[in-house]
């Protein structure tokens, strides 16, 4: 979240991507960093134990949303 807000405050479009277990933490962190509206997308948890194929599937499932968010 720190990197995403750093880029955003410098006018560089960015999107925070994390596992769904971090939804609440991300909302609180974004607010604490002064950018509660920062774009964020969550993928199904877990990630740590996901295989390469599972990670590709998670990425494929959100790629269009990431592009849309960056174009917004």
mmCIF file as gemmi writes it, N, C-alpha and C atoms, coordinates in Angstrom:
data_model
loop_
_atom_site.group_PDB
_atom_site.id
_atom_site.type_symbol
_atom_site.label_atom_id
_atom_site.label_alt_id
_atom_site.label_comp_id
_atom_site.label_asym_id
_atom_site.label_entity_id
_atom_site.label_seq_id
_atom_site.pdbx_PDB_ins_code
_atom_site.Cartn_x
_atom_site.Cartn_y
_atom_site.Cartn_z
_atom_site.occupancy
_atom_site.B_iso_or_equiv
_atom_site.pdbx_formal_charge
_atom_site.auth_seq_id
_atom_site.auth_asym_id
_atom_site.pdbx_PDB_model_num
ATOM 1 N N . UNK Axp A 1 ? 0.816 -1.182 0 1 0 ? 1 A 1
ATOM 2 C CA . UNK Axp A 1 ? 0 0 0 1 0 ? 1 A 1
ATOM 3 C C . UNK Axp A 1 ? 0.869 1.259 0 1 0 ? 1 A 1
ATOM 4 N N . UNK Axp A 2 ? 1.992 1.212 0.701 1 0 ? 2 A 1
ATOM 5 C CA . UNK Axp A 2 ? 2.872 2.38 0.723 1 0 ? 2 A 1
ATOM 6 C C . UNK Axp A 2 ? 3.348 2.743 -0.685 1 0 ? 2 A 1
ATOM 7 N N . UNK Axp A 3 ? 3.777 1.747 -1.434 1 0 ? 3 A 1
ATOM 8 C CA . UNK Axp A 3 ? 4.253 2.017 -2.798 1 0 ? 3 A 1
ATOM 9 C C . UNK Axp A 3 ? 3.137 2.575 -3.671 1 0 ? 3 A 1
ATOM 10 N N . UNK Axp A 4 ? 1.964 1.998 -3.567 1 0 ? 4 A 1
ATOM 11 C CA . UNK Axp A 4 ? 0.839 2.46 -4.384 1 0 ? 4 A 1
ATOM 12 C C . UNK Axp A 4 ? 0.506 3.909 -4.077 1 0 ? 4 A 1
ATOM 13 N N . UNK Axp A 5 ? 0.431 4.265 -2.81 1 0 ? 5 A 1
ATOM 14 C CA . UNK Axp A 5 ? 0.125 5.658 -2.47 1 0 ? 5 A 1
ATOM 15 C C . UNK Axp A 5 ? 1.272 6.579 -2.869 1 0 ? 5 A 1
ATOM 16 N N . UNK Axp A 6 ? 2.518 6.109 -2.764 1 0 ? 6 A 1
ATOM 17 C CA . UNK Axp A 6 ? 3.662 6.927 -3.179 1 0 ? 6 A 1
ATOM 18 C C . UNK Axp A 6 ? 3.529 7.274 -4.66 1 0 ? 6 A 1
ATOM 19 N N . UNK Axp A 7 ? 3.264 6.265 -5.494 1 0 ? 7 A 1
ATOM 20 C CA . UNK Axp A 7 ? 3.105 6.518 -6.926 1 0 ? 7 A 1
ATOM 21 C C . UNK Axp A 7 ? 1.918 7.438 -7.199 1 0 ? 7 A 1
ATOM 22 N N . UNK Axp A 8 ? 0.796 7.148 -6.585 1 0 ? 8 A 1
ATOM 23 C CA . UNK Axp A 8 ? -0.42 7.935 -6.816 1 0 ? 8 A 1
ATOM 24 C C . UNK Axp A 8 ? -0.228 9.405 -6.445 1 0 ? 8 A 1
ATOM 25 N N . UNK Axp A 9 ? 0.418 9.679 -5.326 1 0 ? 9 A 1
ATOM 26 C CA . UNK Axp A 9 ? 0.612 11.077 -4.92 1 0 ? 9 A 1
ATOM 27 C C . UNK Axp A 9 ? 1.577 11.815 -5.84 1 0 ? 9 A 1
ATOM 28 N N . UNK Axp A 10 ? 2.289 11.071 -6.67 1 0 ? 10 A 1
ATOM 29 C CA . UNK Axp A 10 ? 3.187 11.676 -7.654 1 0 ? 10 A 1
ATOM 30 C C . UNK Axp A 10 ? 2.588 11.661 -9.057 1 0 ? 10 A 1
ATOM 31 N N . UNK Axp A 11 ? 1.302 11.324 -9.123 1 0 ? 11 A 1
ATOM 32 C CA . UNK Axp A 11 ? 0.601 11.36 -10.398 1 0 ? 11 A 1
ATOM 33 C C . UNK Axp A 11 ? 0.831 10.148 -11.289 1 0 ? 11 A 1
ATOM 34 N N . UNK Axp A 12 ? 1.359 9.088 -10.727 1 0 ? 12 A 1
ATOM 35 C CA . UNK Axp A 12 ? 1.612 7.872 -11.493 1 0 ? 12 A 1
ATOM 36 C C . UNK Axp A 12 ? 0.516 6.859 -11.153 1 0 ? 12 A 1
ATOM 37 N N . UNK Axp A 13 ? -0.34 6.545 -12.109 1 0 ? 13 A 1
ATOM 38 C CA . UNK Axp A 13 ? -1.432 5.611 -11.823 1 0 ? 13 A 1
ATOM 39 C C . UNK Axp A 13 ? -0.911 4.263 -11.346 1 0 ? 13 A 1
ATOM 40 N N . UNK Axp A 14 ? -1.53 3.741 -10.317 1 0 ? 14 A 1
ATOM 41 C CA . UNK Axp A 14 ? -1.126 2.447 -9.785 1 0 ? 14 A 1
ATOM 42 C C . UNK Axp A 14 ? -2.324 1.764 -9.14 1 0 ? 14 A 1
ATOM 43 N N . UNK Axp A 15 ? -2.168 0.478 -8.93 1 0 ? 15 A 1
ATOM 44 C CA . UNK Axp A 15 ? -3.217 -0.331 -8.338 1 0 ? 15 A 1
ATOM 45 C C . UNK Axp A 15 ? -2.582 -1.247 -7.299 1 0 ? 15 A 1
ATOM 46 N N . UNK Axp A 16 ? -3.146 -1.262 -6.128 1 0 ? 16 A 1
ATOM 47 C CA . UNK Axp A 16 ? -2.708 -2.163 -5.065 1 0 ? 16 A 1
ATOM 48 C C . UNK Axp A 16 ? -3.376 -3.514 -5.295 1 0 ? 16 A 1
ATOM 49 N N . UNK Axp A 17 ? -2.588 -4.578 -5.35 1 0 ? 17 A 1
ATOM 50 C CA . UNK Axp A 17 ? -3.123 -5.924 -5.541 1 0 ? 17 A 1
ATOM 51 C C . UNK Axp A 17 ? -2.669 -6.783 -4.375 1 0 ? 17 A 1
ATOM 52 N N . UNK Axp A 18 ? -3.625 -7.451 -3.748 1 0 ? 18 A 1
ATOM 53 C CA . UNK Axp A 18 ? -3.298 -8.294 -2.603 1 0 ? 18 A 1
ATOM 54 C C . UNK Axp A 18 ? -4.305 -9.43 -2.488 1 0 ? 18 A 1
ATOM 55 N N . UNK Axp A 19 ? -4.007 -10.314 -1.59 1 0 ? 19 A 1
ATOM 56 C CA . UNK Axp A 19 ? -4.891 -11.422 -1.279 1 0 ? 19 A 1
ATOM 57 C C . UNK Axp A 19 ? -6.105 -10.911 -0.5 1 0 ? 19 A 1
ATOM 58 N N . UNK Axp A 20 ? -7.224 -11.572 -0.693 1 0 ? 20 A 1
ATOM 59 C CA . UNK Axp A 20 ? -8.487 -11.136 -0.085 1 0 ? 20 A 1
ATOM 60 C C . UNK Axp A 20 ? -8.459 -11.101 1.436 1 0 ? 20 A 1
ATOM 61 N N . UNK Axp A 21 ? -7.537 -11.776 2.052 1 0 ? 21 A 1
ATOM 62 C CA . UNK Axp A 21 ? -7.446 -11.753 3.51 1 0 ? 21 A 1
ATOM 63 C C . UNK Axp A 21 ? -7.038 -10.358 4.019 1 0 ? 21 A 1
ATOM 64 N N . UNK Axp A 22 ? -6.517 -9.519 3.128 1 0 ? 22 A 1
ATOM 65 C CA . UNK Axp A 22 ? -6.02 -8.208 3.526 1 0 ? 22 A 1
ATOM 66 C C . UNK Axp A 22 ? -6.971 -7.04 3.215 1 0 ? 22 A 1
ATOM 67 N N . UNK Axp A 23 ? -8.221 -7.323 2.92 1 0 ? 23 A 1
ATOM 68 C CA . UNK Axp A 23 ? -9.179 -6.264 2.579 1 0 ? 23 A 1
ATOM 69 C C . UNK Axp A 23 ? -9.271 -5.225 3.689 1 0 ? 23 A 1
ATOM 70 N N . UNK Axp A 24 ? -9.56 -5.652 4.905 1 0 ? 24 A 1
ATOM 71 C CA . UNK Axp A 24 ? -9.721 -4.703 6.013 1 0 ? 24 A 1
ATOM 72 C C . UNK Axp A 24 ? -8.428 -3.933 6.292 1 0 ? 24 A 1
ATOM 73 N N . UNK Axp A 25 ? -7.319 -4.646 6.303 1 0 ? 25 A 1
ATOM 74 C CA . UNK Axp A 25 ? -6.036 -3.993 6.56 1 0 ? 25 A 1
ATOM 75 C C . UNK Axp A 25 ? -5.72 -2.96 5.488 1 0 ? 25 A 1
ATOM 76 N N . UNK Axp A 26 ? -6.019 -3.275 4.24 1 0 ? 26 A 1
ATOM 77 C CA . UNK Axp A 26 ? -5.746 -2.348 3.144 1 0 ? 26 A 1
ATOM 78 C C . UNK Axp A 26 ? -6.586 -1.086 3.263 1 0 ? 26 A 1
ATOM 79 N N . UNK Axp A 27 ? -7.85 -1.235 3.618 1 0 ? 27 A 1
ATOM 80 C CA . UNK Axp A 27 ? -8.713 -0.062 3.795 1 0 ? 27 A 1
ATOM 81 C C . UNK Axp A 27 ? -8.183 0.841 4.899 1 0 ? 27 A 1
ATOM 82 N N . UNK Axp A 28 ? -7.792 0.251 6.014 1 0 ? 28 A 1
ATOM 83 C CA . UNK Axp A 28 ? -7.258 1.036 7.131 1 0 ? 28 A 1
ATOM 84 C C . UNK Axp A 28 ? -5.933 1.691 6.764 1 0 ? 28 A 1
ATOM 85 N N . UNK Axp A 29 ? -5.078 0.947 6.084 1 0 ? 29 A 1
ATOM 86 C CA . UNK Axp A 29 ? -3.776 1.486 5.692 1 0 ? 29 A 1
ATOM 87 C C . UNK Axp A 29 ? -3.93 2.627 4.694 1 0 ? 29 A 1
ATOM 88 N N . UNK Axp A 30 ? -4.812 2.472 3.722 1 0 ? 30 A 1
ATOM 89 C CA . UNK Axp A 30 ? -5.032 3.53 2.735 1 0 ? 30 A 1
ATOM 90 C C . UNK Axp A 30 ? -5.527 4.804 3.417 1 0 ? 30 A 1
ATOM 91 N N . UNK Axp A 31 ? -6.442 4.65 4.351 1 0 ? 31 A 1
ATOM 92 C CA . UNK Axp A 31 ? -6.947 5.813 5.08 1 0 ? 31 A 1
ATOM 93 C C . UNK Axp A 31 ? -5.838 6.452 5.911 1 0 ? 31 A 1
ATOM 94 N N . UNK Axp A 32 ? -5.042 5.636 6.572 1 0 ? 32 A 1
ATOM 95 C CA . UNK Axp A 32 ? -3.946 6.159 7.393 1 0 ? 32 A 1
ATOM 96 C C . UNK Axp A 32 ? -2.908 6.889 6.556 1 0 ? 32 A 1
ATOM 97 N N . UNK Axp A 33 ? -2.744 6.461 5.317 1 0 ? 33 A 1
ATOM 98 C CA . UNK Axp A 33 ? -1.774 7.105 4.425 1 0 ? 33 A 1
ATOM 99 C C . UNK Axp A 33 ? -2.359 8.321 3.706 1 0 ? 33 A 1
ATOM 100 N N . UNK Axp A 34 ? -3.625 8.608 4.001 1 0 ? 34 A 1
ATOM 101 C CA . UNK Axp A 34 ? -4.248 9.807 3.438 1 0 ? 34 A 1
ATOM 102 C C . UNK Axp A 34 ? -4.81 9.631 2.042 1 0 ? 34 A 1
ATOM 103 N N . UNK Axp A 35 ? -4.96 8.409 1.588 1 0 ? 35 A 1
ATOM 104 C CA . UNK Axp A 35 ? -5.489 8.172 0.243 1 0 ? 35 A 1
ATOM 105 C C . UNK Axp A 35 ? -6.501 7.008 0.297 1 0 ? 35 A 1
ATOM 106 N N . UNK Axp A 36 ? -7.624 7.239 0.994 1 0 ? 36 A 1
ATOM 107 C CA . UNK Axp A 36 ? -8.59 6.15 1.169 1 0 ? 36 A 1
ATOM 108 C C . UNK Axp A 36 ? -9.197 5.655 -0.141 1 0 ? 36 A 1
ATOM 109 N N . UNK Axp A 37 ? -9.128 6.456 -1.187 1 0 ? 37 A 1
ATOM 110 C CA . UNK Axp A 37 ? -9.729 6.065 -2.46 1 0 ? 37 A 1
ATOM 111 C C . UNK Axp A 37 ? -8.75 5.331 -3.376 1 0 ? 37 A 1
ATOM 112 N N . UNK Axp A 38 ? -7.56 5.022 -2.884 1 0 ? 38 A 1
ATOM 113 C CA . UNK Axp A 38 ? -6.566 4.359 -3.72 1 0 ? 38 A 1
ATOM 114 C C . UNK Axp A 38 ? -7.165 3.077 -4.318 1 0 ? 38 A 1
ATOM 115 N N . UNK Axp A 39 ? -6.842 2.856 -5.585 1 0 ? 39 A 1
ATOM 116 C CA . UNK Axp A 39 ? -7.387 1.685 -6.283 1 0 ? 39 A 1
ATOM 117 C C . UNK Axp A 39 ? -6.761 0.414 -5.728 1 0 ? 39 A 1
ATOM 118 N N . UNK Axp A 40 ? -7.62 -0.576 -5.497 1 0 ? 40 A 1
ATOM 119 C CA . UNK Axp A 40 ? -7.128 -1.848 -4.995 1 0 ? 40 A 1
ATOM 120 C C . UNK Axp A 40 ? -7.975 -2.998 -5.53 1 0 ? 40 A 1
ATOM 121 N N . UNK Axp A 41 ? -7.302 -4.09 -5.791 1 0 ? 41 A 1
ATOM 122 C CA . UNK Axp A 41 ? -7.95 -5.292 -6.305 1 0 ? 41 A 1
ATOM 123 C C . UNK Axp A 41 ? -7.441 -6.463 -5.484 1 0 ? 41 A 1
ATOM 124 N N . UNK Axp A 42 ? -8.351 -7.327 -5.125 1 0 ? 42 A 1
ATOM 125 C CA . UNK Axp A 42 ? -7.993 -8.476 -4.299 1 0 ? 42 A 1
ATOM 126 C C . UNK Axp A 42 ? -8.226 -9.776 -5.053 1 0 ? 42 A 1
ATOM 127 N N . UNK Axp A 43 ? -7.309 -10.702 -4.864 1 0 ? 43 A 1
ATOM 128 C CA . UNK Axp A 43 ? -7.427 -12.031 -5.447 1 0 ? 43 A 1
ATOM 129 C C . UNK Axp A 43 ? -7.74 -13.008 -4.32 1 0 ? 43 A 1
ATOM 130 N N . UNK Axp A 44 ? -8.325 -14.15 -4.666 1 0 ? 44 A 1
ATOM 131 C CA . UNK Axp A 44 ? -8.65 -15.123 -3.626 1 0 ? 44 A 1
ATOM 132 C C . UNK Axp A 44 ? -7.409 -15.569 -2.843 1 0 ? 44 A 1
ATOM 133 N N . UNK Axp A 45 ? -7.604 -15.698 -1.566 1 0 ? 45 A 1
ATOM 134 C CA . UNK Axp A 45 ? -6.567 -16.188 -0.651 1 0 ? 45 A 1
ATOM 135 C C . UNK Axp A 45 ? -6.592 -17.71 -0.69 1 0 ? 45 A 1
ATOM 136 N N . UNK Axp A 46 ? -5.527 -18.42 -0.545 1 0 ? 46 A 1
ATOM 137 C CA . UNK Axp A 46 ? -4.159 -17.987 -0.267 1 0 ? 46 A 1
ATOM 138 C C . UNK Axp A 46 ? -3.347 -17.788 -1.541 1 0 ? 46 A 1
ATOM 139 N N . UNK Axp A 47 ? -2.202 -17.174 -1.351 1 0 ? 47 A 1
ATOM 140 C CA . UNK Axp A 47 ? -1.269 -16.969 -2.454 1 0 ? 47 A 1
ATOM 141 C C . UNK Axp A 47 ? 0.028 -17.735 -2.19 1 0 ? 47 A 1
ATOM 142 N N . UNK Axp A 48 ? 0.469 -17.713 -0.963 1 0 ? 48 A 1
ATOM 143 C CA . UNK Axp A 48 ? 1.774 -18.278 -0.627 1 0 ? 48 A 1
ATOM 144 C C . UNK Axp A 48 ? 1.958 -19.709 -1.124 1 0 ? 48 A 1
ATOM 145 N N . UNK Axp A 49 ? 0.934 -20.531 -1.002 1 0 ? 49 A 1
ATOM 146 C CA . UNK Axp A 49 ? 1.059 -21.936 -1.386 1 0 ? 49 A 1
ATOM 147 C C . UNK Axp A 49 ? 0.529 -22.227 -2.788 1 0 ? 49 A 1
ATOM 148 N N . UNK Axp A 50 ? 0.149 -21.199 -3.526 1 0 ? 50 A 1
ATOM 149 C CA . UNK Axp A 50 ? -0.417 -21.404 -4.862 1 0 ? 50 A 1
ATOM 150 C C . UNK Axp A 50 ? 0.659 -21.875 -5.839 1 0 ? 50 A 1
ATOM 151 N N . UNK Axp A 51 ? 0.255 -22.757 -6.727 1 0 ? 51 A 1
ATOM 152 C CA . UNK Axp A 51 ? 1.173 -23.214 -7.779 1 0 ? 51 A 1
ATOM 153 C C . UNK Axp A 51 ? 1.296 -22.122 -8.84 1 0 ? 51 A 1
ATOM 154 N N . UNK Axp A 52 ? 2.232 -22.284 -9.734 1 0 ? 52 A 1
ATOM 155 C CA . UNK Axp A 52 ? 2.385 -21.325 -10.825 1 0 ? 52 A 1
ATOM 156 C C . UNK Axp A 52 ? 1.1 -21.234 -11.641 1 0 ? 52 A 1
ATOM 157 N N . UNK Axp A 53 ? 0.488 -22.384 -11.927 1 0 ? 53 A 1
ATOM 158 C CA . UNK Axp A 53 ? -0.754 -22.379 -12.698 1 0 ? 53 A 1
ATOM 159 C C . UNK Axp A 53 ? -1.881 -21.674 -11.947 1 0 ? 53 A 1
ATOM 160 N N . UNK Axp A 54 ? -1.958 -21.88 -10.649 1 0 ? 54 A 1
ATOM 161 C CA . UNK Axp A 54 ? -2.978 -21.204 -9.84 1 0 ? 54 A 1
ATOM 162 C C . UNK Axp A 54 ? -2.745 -19.692 -9.823 1 0 ? 54 A 1
ATOM 163 N N . UNK Axp A 55 ? -1.482 -19.286 -9.747 1 0 ? 55 A 1
ATOM 164 C CA . UNK Axp A 55 ? -1.168 -17.849 -9.769 1 0 ? 55 A 1
ATOM 165 C C . UNK Axp A 55 ? -1.508 -17.234 -11.12 1 0 ? 55 A 1
ATOM 166 N N . UNK Axp A 56 ? -1.227 -17.958 -12.196 1 0 ? 56 A 1
ATOM 167 C CA . UNK Axp A 56 ? -1.598 -17.463 -13.525 1 0 ? 56 A 1
ATOM 168 C C . UNK Axp A 56 ? -3.111 -17.303 -13.633 1 0 ? 56 A 1
ATOM 169 N N . UNK Axp A 57 ? -3.85 -18.245 -13.081 1 0 ? 57 A 1
ATOM 170 C CA . UNK Axp A 57 ? -5.316 -18.167 -13.111 1 0 ? 57 A 1
ATOM 171 C C . UNK Axp A 57 ? -5.803 -16.968 -12.308 1 0 ? 57 A 1
ATOM 172 N N . UNK Axp A 58 ? -5.183 -16.706 -11.17 1 0 ? 58 A 1
ATOM 173 C CA . UNK Axp A 58 ? -5.57 -15.533 -10.361 1 0 ? 58 A 1
ATOM 174 C C . UNK Axp A 58 ? -5.291 -14.247 -11.129 1 0 ? 58 A 1
ATOM 175 N N . UNK Axp A 59 ? -4.144 -14.194 -11.784 1 0 ? 59 A 1
ATOM 176 C CA . UNK Axp A 59 ? -3.784 -13.006 -12.565 1 0 ? 59 A 1
ATOM 177 C C . UNK Axp A 59 ? -4.714 -12.836 -13.767 1 0 ? 59 A 1
ATOM 178 N N . UNK Axp A 60 ? -4.978 -13.925 -14.449 1 0 ? 60 A 1
ATOM 179 C CA . UNK Axp A 60 ? -5.884 -13.853 -15.602 1 0 ? 60 A 1
ATOM 180 C C . UNK Axp A 60 ? -7.261 -13.35 -15.198 1 0 ? 60 A 1
ATOM 181 N N . UNK Axp A 61 ? -7.699 -13.73 -14.007 1 0 ? 61 A 1
ATOM 182 C CA . UNK Axp A 61 ? -9.028 -13.347 -13.545 1 0 ? 61 A 1
ATOM 183 C C . UNK Axp A 61 ? -9.159 -11.85 -13.263 1 0 ? 61 A 1
ATOM 184 N N . UNK Axp A 62 ? -8.034 -11.171 -13.009 1 0 ? 62 A 1
ATOM 185 C CA . UNK Axp A 62 ? -8.12 -9.746 -12.652 1 0 ? 62 A 1
ATOM 186 C C . UNK Axp A 62 ? -7.469 -8.801 -13.645 1 0 ? 62 A 1
ATOM 187 N N . UNK Axp A 63 ? -6.786 -9.318 -14.646 1 0 ? 63 A 1
ATOM 188 C CA . UNK Axp A 63 ? -5.999 -8.452 -15.53 1 0 ? 63 A 1
ATOM 189 C C . UNK Axp A 63 ? -6.849 -7.344 -16.155 1 0 ? 63 A 1
ATOM 190 N N . UNK Axp A 64 ? -8.043 -7.648 -16.592 1 0 ? 64 A 1
ATOM 191 C CA . UNK Axp A 64 ? -8.9 -6.62 -17.193 1 0 ? 64 A 1
ATOM 192 C C . UNK Axp A 64 ? -9.282 -5.56 -16.169 1 0 ? 64 A 1
ATOM 193 N N . UNK Axp A 65 ? -9.537 -5.966 -14.946 1 0 ? 65 A 1
ATOM 194 C CA . UNK Axp A 65 ? -9.864 -4.999 -13.889 1 0 ? 65 A 1
ATOM 195 C C . UNK Axp A 65 ? -8.677 -4.092 -13.583 1 0 ? 65 A 1
ATOM 196 N N . UNK Axp A 66 ? -7.477 -4.647 -13.614 1 0 ? 66 A 1
ATOM 197 C CA . UNK Axp A 66 ? -6.272 -3.848 -13.372 1 0 ? 66 A 1
ATOM 198 C C . UNK Axp A 66 ? -6.109 -2.813 -14.477 1 0 ? 66 A 1
ATOM 199 N N . UNK Axp A 67 ? -6.258 -3.236 -15.715 1 0 ? 67 A 1
ATOM 200 C CA . UNK Axp A 67 ? -6.13 -2.307 -16.842 1 0 ? 67 A 1
ATOM 201 C C . UNK Axp A 67 ? -7.192 -1.209 -16.744 1 0 ? 67 A 1
ATOM 202 N N . UNK Axp A 68 ? -8.418 -1.595 -16.46 1 0 ? 68 A 1
ATOM 203 C CA . UNK Axp A 68 ? -9.493 -0.592 -16.317 1 0 ? 68 A 1
ATOM 204 C C . UNK Axp A 68 ? -9.183 0.395 -15.198 1 0 ? 68 A 1
ATOM 205 N N . UNK Axp A 69 ? -8.692 -0.122 -14.075 1 0 ? 69 A 1
ATOM 206 C CA . UNK Axp A 69 ? -8.371 0.756 -12.948 1 0 ? 69 A 1
ATOM 207 C C . UNK Axp A 69 ? -7.265 1.744 -13.31 1 0 ? 69 A 1
ATOM 208 N N . UNK Axp A 70 ? -6.287 1.288 -14.056 1 0 ? 70 A 1
ATOM 209 C CA . UNK Axp A 70 ? -5.184 2.17 -14.455 1 0 ? 70 A 1
ATOM 210 C C . UNK Axp A 70 ? -5.632 3.208 -15.482 1 0 ? 70 A 1
ATOM 211 N N . UNK Axp A 71 ? -6.649 2.886 -16.239 1 0 ? 71 A 1
ATOM 212 C CA . UNK Axp A 71 ? -7.153 3.814 -17.264 1 0 ? 71 A 1
ATOM 213 C C . UNK Axp A 71 ? -8.177 4.79 -16.689 1 0 ? 71 A 1
ATOM 214 N N . UNK Axp A 72 ? -8.641 4.522 -15.496 1 0 ? 72 A 1
ATOM 215 C CA . UNK Axp A 72 ? -9.675 5.321 -14.848 1 0 ? 72 A 1
ATOM 216 C C . UNK Axp A 72 ? -9.199 6.706 -14.486 1 0 ? 72 A 1
